[in-house]
């Protein structure tokens, strides 16, 4: 079956200046071995086809949840409790978890339904083709910031147990991750599945050890003041600042859907399993995440009087304190180090993997070049290593508090489009369109909402709007983004969502299986959901990646006047 022929397309076939078409050379592309090897490439710039999505609902969910083994939660929780005291911290963590869970539901659903990653989802959720390059940077920064924080935790453990200097430890923890990420989902699914039971046992052991051997510790924790000038009682500004730090994790849903895009198609037979996997591995990650933050706060309280306020927020010190309650000091250090290393490998393979997807998407659009996802693994890990060497862990609260303003503005704009503009206002298309051939470069609905919300909330974060709005700047970003998105959608009447119609939009939206076809540029076969018609240069069917990398067309296929020229 041909993808676009005259009888199928009819009036929607774009008009171009046909006199200029023959003047352009018909380029045929041969991708490198890194790009053509989909086990390594993992469809980093594409829709994930049914033929590749061979994992069960349970395996996909298990792999996605394996990535939340990170210990930054311990550091974040410990930092919030030590800085703001018990009452402010506990409510800050709960409030942030509720926001993250609710915003994560539509993101996880659409990504799993349409088998696309966070970048492709953002393109079709109000940002446009080039507008989402900004969010690619936001998402990439999430991955390397948290890679550096997690790597710092692992280096601290190596320093404590083996005496390895931190600078060398940072290099070790960066290099060990790279070979594990090269083979993408194929290897990561096995790694997460094999290590999960052991990790769960080691995670629970320190907490149980403290509770069993110091039964009154939990009661004393509720009166923990840390270094807060307000003591352990509730303080509104402390609550806002603490929630802002916890909300920096809102970008984690992007890493979850980078795995959820490999979910099998939803059917009547697997509907319950499908939904259980999407919810548990999508927004559900924050349930365990919030619990780990509280555990980090509890263990920080437990070791606070022994190691001091600075060391108490280090996960290795927290975990070591817990293991020492039932193990000898030497054995406690060994087991604690093993746990930290295992945790950091489980999460940093995810950070490196998701970062490689983000950078692939960013540079393919900016440079019209794609050397392969594997190349960007080195780039992302290199940035994270630089941050580690610069001591990013020492600025934990400041870095995460600032990032949360931008991250939540982005997520708020995406969620508003998915839950308001699509189903309620019906201004945004009901499906997710991610292909360059069908999108405007910039959609002011999402892009404008995010930029305005980020600018105002960052201004507030630096004290420009008073102490209360400074503390609640991330919530301000969320409110502005979710309010502006439908307003701009109404004002623009949805004009900037679709540049030219996709004749298969309805059947794609319904999840119906469609036949494959061959790209005239790279001569590879793809599912129709990943293909478009190119009238401007190639006069044939073209895959989404070849369309992205095309330099000659200048998006002329989206011009609706016959006199359009191809420059």
HELIX and SHEET records of a PDB file:
HELIX    1   1 UNK A    6  UNK A    9  1                                   4    
HELIX    2   2 UNK A   10  UNK A   12  5                                   3    
HELIX    3   3 UNK A   18  UNK A   21  1                                   4    
HELIX    4   4 UNK A   33  UNK A   36  1                                   4    
HELIX    5   5 UNK A   38  UNK A   41  1                                   4    
HELIX    6   6 UNK A   57  UNK A   66  1                                  10    
HELIX    7   7 UNK A   72  UNK A   84  1                                  13    
HELIX    8   8 UNK A   86  UNK A  114  1                                  29    
HELIX    9   9 UNK A  118  UNK A  122  1                                   5    
HELIX   10  10 UNK A  123  UNK A  127  3                                   5    
HELIX   11  11 UNK A  132  UNK A  162  1                                  31    
HELIX   12  12 UNK A  166  UNK A  181  1                                  16    
HELIX   13  13 UNK A  184  UNK A  213  1                                  30    
HELIX   14  14 UNK A  217  UNK A  221  1                                   5    
HELIX   15  15 UNK A  236  UNK A  247  1                                  12    
HELIX   16  16 UNK A  248  UNK A  251  5                                   4    
HELIX   17  17 UNK A  252  UNK A  260  1                                   9    
HELIX   18  18 UNK A  271  UNK A  281  1                                  11    
HELIX   19  19 UNK A  285  UNK A  312  1                                  28    
HELIX   20  20 UNK A  315  UNK A  323  1                                   9    
HELIX   21  21 UNK A  329  UNK A  367  1                                  39    
HELIX   22  22 UNK A  373  UNK A  389  1                                  17    
HELIX   23  23 UNK A  392  UNK A  395  5                                   4    
HELIX   24  24 UNK A  396  UNK A  416  1                                  21    
HELIX   25  25 UNK A  417  UNK A  421  3                                   5    
HELIX   26  26 UNK A  436  UNK A  438  5                                   3    
HELIX   27  27 UNK A  444  UNK A  461  1                                  18    
HELIX   28  28 UNK A  467  UNK A  471  1                                   5    
HELIX   29  29 UNK A  473  UNK A  492  1                                  20    
HELIX   30  30 UNK A  505  UNK A  509  1                                   5    
HELIX   31  31 UNK A  528  UNK A  530  5                                   3    
HELIX   32  32 UNK A  544  UNK A  549  1                                   6    
HELIX   33  33 UNK A  556  UNK A  558  5                                   3    
SHEET    1   A 2 UNK A 516  UNK A 518  0                                        
SHEET    2   A 2 UNK A 525  UNK A 527 -1                                        
SHEET    1   B 2 UNK A 531  UNK A 534  0                                        
SHEET    2   B 2 UNK A 540  UNK A 543 -1                                        
END                                                                             
